Amino acid sequence: MLQASGLALTFPFLAAAQVDNPIGKSKLVLLGTAGGPTPKPNRAAPANAVIIGDKIYLVDCGNGVARQMVLAGLKLGDLDSLFITHHHSDHNADYGNVLLLAWASTLTSAVHSYGPPPLEQMTRDFLALNRSDIDIRVADEGRPLLDTLIRAKERVSAGLVHQDDRVTVSCALVDHPPVTPSFAYRFDCPDRSIVFSGDCRPSPALVQLAKGADVLVHEVMHLPSIDALIATEPNAKTLRDHLIASHTTTQQVGKIAAAAGVKTLVLSHFVPGGYPFVSDAQWREDVVRDFDGEIIVGEDLMVL
């Protein structure tokens, strides 16, 4: 596994991301590792890319995902499929934008998008919102009509989501109240399996989906820091109750990884993702008590 520091947004990352990727090998890029809807100074909004050959499979699309893809050295026009775990704004804010910006770049082939309802209506609404720009670029720049390139499909149940000659993607329903349905996704690639938890509290369905996986990318919350995080919020009590009921703590995530028997646990979607600062050692200290596999504290643009 190749790791890199998310603080160095320069040529080492670009070199790592631009290396030709054989069809038989997968690459995972953590495009954004923050949790929550507000922009953070040190972490981008939630998004991950699985790259196999020249195809990009995007999991979630928080604010700024297209720019994160460019910073990672990825070609927007190589976007093949997009998977949304659930409809919280930190996970879907740039759903339409990443498609529009890819199309304004080099995208000329269809992109399959999957996620909970109302994904299909969201797609229609986004196209209507941007109709003027789309029509102008079709006429003035000779681009294909964007409407014909987006193949949106809603899901409400667990099972097989997508399959092509490079990857099989399946999903499980996870618990992230009050947002339903919420999904975790498993990518069975030619060389390994990668699971994304999405947002969830400890969920038996996720453990089952991740059984024997090579990599589990799981959200995590540092409970001792929550009170400081929400201290200035007028709805602090309500927000705290939501966070505890809907997310997974450092004390819990190691148990989940151990129960699933995964080889590598990647911590991401950090809450808090900015203030107060939580060191890598603090993120790890509870996890290592229950999980003896490899633990990676994720950083933006980290390549695995």
N, C-alpha and C positions, 0 to 999 in steps of 0.2 A: 504493500500500500504506500502510495505517495502522499505525504502530508506537507503542508506549507503554512506559513503564518499568514493569517488574514489581515495583518497590519501592513503587509508589503504588497500594495496593489499595483505592482509594476511588472517588469519583464519576467521574473521567475514564474509568476502565475500564468502569464500569457504563453510562455514557452511550454509549460506543462499542459495547458489546455489545447494548444494548437498541434501537438504531436499527432500524427496520423493514428487513428484508433481502428485496429483490425475488427472485422465483423465478429470474430469469435471472442473479443475482449470487451468488457464493459468498463466504463469510467463513471464515477459519481462525483458531481460537483455540488457543494453546498453553496448555493447562490445567496441565500439569506437565512440568518440563524436567530433573528430576534423573535420574540413573542409579543403579541399585543398590537393594537391598531395604530398607535402613535409612532411617528418616525423617531428613530434612535440615532445618536451621533456615531455610534461605534458598530452597529450591526444593521444590516438591511432586513427588509420584511421577508416572511417565510417563502422560500422557493428552493427547489432542488432540481437538478438535471441528471438524468441517466443518459449516457451517450454510448451507442453501439454502432461502430462504423461511422457513417456520416449521418446518422439519424439521432435526433434529440427528442427525448421523452421528458416532458416537464411536469413536475409534481408541485402544484400550487403556484400562485402567481401574485404575490404581494406587490405593494407599491415599489416601482423602480426595477422590476425584474428584467426588462429588456436591457437596461443599462448594465445590470449585473452580468447578464449573458455576454455582452460586449466586453466587459472588463475581464471575463473569464476566457476570452478568445474564441467564443462560440459564434457561429454564423446563424443569425436569426432565420435565414431561409432554410436551414436544416431542421427546423422544428417539424416533427412528425405527429406527435400526440401530446395532449395536455390533460392532466388528471387533477380535479379539484377535490380535496378531502371534505370540505364543508363550506358553508356560506357565512363565514365571518370575514369582515373586510380585510383583515391582515392576510387572508389566504386567497382572496379573489379580486382585490381592488384593481388589478391590472389584467384581468381576464381578457377583456376586449382589447385593451391597449397593446398587449404583447402580440396579438394577432395582427392588429392594424400596423404596428411598427415593423413586424416581420415582413408583411406584405409590401410596405413602403421600402423595404430593403431588397431582398432577393427571393422572397417566398413566391413560388408559382404552383406548388403542389398542394393537395388537400391536407388539412390538419384535422385530426379526430380529437374532439374534446369530450370528456366524460366527467360527470359529477351529479350531485343531487339536484332535484327540482329546486328552483325554476330555471335551470341552465338554458333550456331551449328558448324560453321567453327572454332571458337576459341577453342571449345572442341576437335575437331579433331587435330588441330595444337598442343594443349598442350599434348595430348596423344602421338603424333609423337615426340615431343621434349623430352619426358621422356620415350620413348620406351625401351631404354636399361635398365633403372632402373626397369621399370614395368616387363619386361620379366625375368630379373634376380630374382626378388622377387617372381614371380609366380612359377618359377622352383625351387628356393632355399628355399623358405619359405612356399610353398603350398598355396599361396593366390589365390583367384579367380581373373580372368582377370579384371582389372579396367575398361576396355572399356565396359564390359557388365553391369556395375553398374551405369553408368552415363546416365540418360535419359534427354538429353537437348532438349528444345522446345522453339522456338522463338515466340515472340509476336510483333504485330505491331498495335494492336487496343485495346480499352478498353473492359472490360467485365470480365466474370468468368475466373480465371486462374487455380485454383486448388481446389479440394474438396475431403475430405476423411471423415472418421468417427469421426474426432475430430475438423476439421476447414474448413471453406470456405474462399478462398482467391480471391478477385476481384481487378481489377486495373482500373485506369483512366490515360488518357494522360495528362501530365502537361507541362507547358511552361518552358523550360530550354535552350534557344537558345545559341549556334547553334546546340545543341545535340538533335537529334530526331531519333526515338521516345524516350521519357523519361516518366517513369511511377511513380505513387504513388500506394501503395498497402494497401488494407484493409483486416484485419484478423477478421472474425467473429468467435470467440471462444465460447465454451459452456457457459462461465461466463461473457464475455465482448467482446467489439469490440476495435481493435487497428489499427490505421492508421499511415502509414509512408509516409511522403511527398516526400521522395527523394529530389533531388535538383530542385528547381523551384522558379520562381518569382510568385507573387500572381496569382493564377489560379482558375477560377470559377469551373473547373472540379474537383479540389481537394476539394473545399468547398462542392460540391455535394456528392463526395465520402465519406467525413467525417461527413455527416449529422448525428447528434445524437450519434456520437461515444463516447465511454467511455474515450479513450486516443488518443490523436493526438501527434505523435512525429514529430516535424517540424524543418527544418533547420532554421538558423537565422544568420543575419549579423549585426554587430555593425558599422553603417555607419561612426560615428565620428572617428573610429579607422582605417579606411581603408587607408587613406593617409599615416599614419605612417607605416602601414603594408607593403606597396608597395614602400616606399620611395627609397629603394636601388635597385629596379628593373629597368633594362634598358628599359623595355616596360611598364613603369608605367601607362601611359595614356591609352594604349590599354587594359591593365589588369583591370584598374579601370572601364572602360566602360563595360567590360564583367561582372564584379561582380555586378554592378548596374543593368544591363539589365537582369541578369539571376538568381538573388537570392532574398531572402525576408529579409527585414530589421526588426529591433526590433519595428519600428513604424508601420509596416504592419502586423506582425504575430498575434498580439492580435486581430486585426480586423478579420482576417481569422478564428481564433478559435471561436470568438463570432458569426460570420455569420454561421459557421457550427454547433453551439450549442453543442460543445463537453464539457465533464465534466472536463477533465484534459489536460493541454497543457504541453508537455515535450519539452524543448528547446534542440537542439542538432545540430551536424554539424556546430560548431561555426566558424565563420569567423570574426575576427581572432581567431585561435584556440590555439595560443601560445603567440607570441609577436605581438602587445603590449598587456599587461595583461588587461583584462576586468573583473571586479568583478561581483559576482552574483547579487549584487544590481544594477549594471549598466545594466546587461542583462534584469533585471526585470522592470526597471523604466518606459520604454516606453510601455511595454506589458500590465501592470496593468491598464493603462488608458482606454483600450478598452475591456479587458477581465477580468471578475470577478470570473471565475472558478479557480480551483487549477492550479498553475504554478510551474513547477519543472525545475530547471536549471540542465540539465543532467551532469553526470560525468561518466567516464569510470568504468565499472563493477557495476554500480548502478542496483539494482534489484527492479522491480516494479510489 
